[in-house]
Amino acid sequence: MKRLHVLSLCLFLPLVTARAEITTGKYDLAAIRDASTLETTVIEDWHPAAKDPAIKIKLVEITVCEWWPGQKVRLPVTFSAPAQGGPCKELVVGNQALVTKAAPPAGSMLRLLKDRGVGIALIGMVPVDTMLPLGLDTGMKEHLLQSRDVRFTPAWIWGISDMRALTAALAEKEVFQPAKVIATGGSKRGVASAAAGIADDRFTGIMPVVAPIIDSPGGPYVEGMMPPEITRMDNQFLNAIPSGKFKNVPVAAPPFLVFRQKARSDERITFKEAFEAGWSREEMTTACTAAWEVCRTTNYLPALKKRGLEIFYNEGSNDNVGPGLLKLGERFPDFTIYVVPGGQHGGAKEAGFLKSVGGLPDVEENLYAFGLHHFFNARPLVATPKVTSQWDKAAQRLQVTVTFPDASEPQKNDLWWSLDRHPDYTLQMEYDEWQSVPLHQTGPATYAGEVTLEGKPNTVDFVTVHAHTAAGSTLTLSGPLKRVELR
């Protein structure tokens, strides 16, 4: 039996310095596309969906890869397609739970299937510590520490999962013959869709949700290397919460925040482990960045644009798993994105996570609108607007002007702002408050608004949000996130 080792130099990720010995993750695209190594087991063959006989569905289990010699990773994949008609010419690759039960699509995926005949492939990609066989997370960290090869990281295995799901779908030749493929998902699944879109040119569009774009998610991959100032601010915040001084932070939040951070840390290596494995501090620093290089879209934008990959991120302004949005706006002001003001990554409501971006109706609707655009050119994507601002210090007034370079005129336009925000990666940043006022049209594809700021803030962060309705769908996007120094 052929073994699937994904170790070749087919995709080189240009990060490693001359001195550090960290090896960045590489994908062997020929191996990824080899259907003979899927070792597919059919759990449920094609049959009508229980709740809708107009849809047919199939559940299989596939080999994603042999992560290290003797250690295979196998995951379930559910395929869905119209019960009648020819092969699907469009496909969405997304994710399901790790269950051996067919997972029919829902929401926008179901609408695309029902309304437009789009095929759906969902792979059971989950946190590494719950992937089968159990213990993968321990082996992953051991191999990373020994080899210094960051293919032994969550981002790497998540990305290859989406790519192998596509290989499995393409093996169903009578059902799927897509000319265009979108990868999408939230959080770890957003990481997967970005990595797949970057590495594999079979994907023609990606819509990651609450996934890192330019900076590493949630802090350093080597635990213990967080800047001391961030750690100090977090400890002060956690200790102050029970006093009730923060009106939008429940007093019961600390244990939920601590538990969430531990779950995140459990998939990473520690400074102590790396030091005992002989790593230098330089190697640790390099690994903190390299661990997420496979999904860092901004490092590959020229090549991706040349290839024609369409990119549409949906992010929360208050998500510490998606840091660097200000930097993104400065360096890539035309990046297609919806920054949700006050949007959070998600978590327990008891901890005050009430605006989870992945669960918002407008974000769900964005997938449908993006699919109509990307697959069928049935509606425009809408270009990222050009945003300028003027600060009148004497009047304490911020004036903002927005112009759409493609002459789009969204039906709803708002200006959102937040004062004296906390730094990326701090817990308190996730609770920063936002306010809004409408923008008013002042000319063709041009909108303006202003706000008088109260108190004596040092900074104001602002973002404009626009909803454009066409072809029975509403696409919501934003301008770049910006900051004005007021003093």
C-alpha positions, 0 to 999 in steps of 0.5 A, a space after each residue: 500500500 502506498 504511504 502518504 508522506 507530505 514532506 517534499 519541497 513542493 511549496 516553500 514557505 519563505 520565513 526561516 532565517 539563516 541562523 535559526 534551524 526551524 523548518 517551515 511547513 511544506 505540502 506535497 501537492 502531488 501526494 495530497 492530490 493522489 486519491 489512491 492514498 485516501 484509503 476511503 471507507 464508505 460509512 453511508 453510501 449515496 442516499 436521499 437526505 432524511 429531511 429532504 429527498 431532493 438532496 443526496 448525501 454520502 459519508 466516508 472516512 479518509 486518510 488525511 496523511 501519515 503525519 509521521 511514520 506509522 501514524 495515520 490521521 483519518 477523518 470523516 467527510 460528508 458529501 451533499 449534492 442535488 439528488 437529480 441532475 449532472 455533476 456539480 460544477 461548483 463546490 464548497 469545502 467546509 467542516 463538520 463535527 468529528 462524528 461517524 454520522 452524515 452531516 447535511 449542510 445548513 445555512 448558506 451552504 444549504 441555500 447554495 445547494 438548493 438554489 444553485 446546485 452547488 456541491 458540498 464537502 464537509 470534513 470532520 476537522 477538529 482541535 488536534 487533541 480530539 482528533 483520532 486517534 487520541 494522543 495526536 497532540 502529544 505526538 505532534 508536540 514531541 515531533 516538533 520539539 525533536 525535528 524543529 519542523 513546523 509541519 507538526 503544528 495545528 495549522 499544518 494538519 488543519 490545512 491539509 485536511 481541507 485539501 484532502 477533503 477536496 481530493 476525496 470529493 473529486 474522486 466522486 466523478 459522477 457527482 462532482 466536477 467543479 470548475 470553482 471551489 470555495 473553502 470556508 470555515 471559522 476559527 481553526 476551520 478558517 485557518 484550514 481554508 486559508 492554508 488550503 487556498 494558499 497552497 492548493 490552486 484547485 481552490 479558487 476562493 476562500 472565506 475564512 471567518 475569525 482566522 488570523 490574517 497577518 499576525 499569529 493568533 492568541 499569542 506566541 506559539 511557544 508558551 512563556 514568550 508573551 511580552 511581560 506587559 501583556 501578561 501583567 495587564 491580563 493578570 490585573 484585569 482578571 483580578 479586577 473583574 470580580 469587583 464589578 468595575 467593568 459593566 460589560 464583563 460578567 463577574 463570573 468571567 475569570 474561570 471561563 477565560 482561564 479555561 479557554 487560555 489553557 485549552 489554547 495552550 495545550 496545543 502549543 509547546 512551552 518555553 521549558 519544553 523547547 529549552 530542554 529540547 535544546 532550542 535557542 531563543 532565536 529558534 523559539 522566536 522563529 517558531 512562534 511565527 513559522 507555526 502559522 505561516 501556512 495560513 498567513 495570507 498577506 505573505 502570498 498576496 501577489 502570487 494569489 492575486 495573479 492566480 485569481 484566488 478570491 479572498 473575503 475574510 470576516 473578522 471581529 475587531 475584538 478577537 485576540 485570535 485575529 490580531 494585527 487588523 490595524 497593521 493590515 489596514 495600513 499595509 493592505 488598505 484594499 484587502 477585502 474584509 468585513 471587520 465586525 465592530 465589537 465582534 468577538 471570537 466566541 466563547 461562553 456567554 457567562 464570560 460576556 462573549 455575546 457577539 460571536 462573529 461566526 454566529 452572526 446572521 450577516 456573516 452567514 449571509 456573506 457566504 451566500 453572497 460570496 458564493 453567488 458572486 464567485 460561482 455565478 457572477 450573479 452579484 458584485 463582490 464590492 471593492 473595499 472603499 477608500 477611507 479618509 479622515 480629518 481630526 478637528 482637535 478644537 471641536 473634538 470632531 472626527 470627520 470620515 469620508 468613504 469612496 467606492 472605487 468600483 462605483 458601488 453604492 451600498 444601501 446601508 452605511 455606518 461609521 463605528 468607533 472605539 476610544 483608547 483601545 487595549 492592545 492586541 492579545 490582551 483579554 480586556 481588548 475583547 470587551 472594548 466598546 464600540 458606538 456608531 452613527 450613520 454615514 450619509 451619501 454626499 456624491 456618487 459612491 461617496 459617503 461621509 459622517 462625523 462624530 464628536 468625541 467626549 472626554 479626552 481620549 488619546 486614540 480613536 479606532 474607527 471602521 466603516 461598515 457597508 451592506 450592499 443588496 443585489 440578486 436577492 443577497 446582502 453582502 456586508 463588508 467594511 473599510 480598513 480598520 484605522 486609528 487616529 492619534 488625538 494628542 
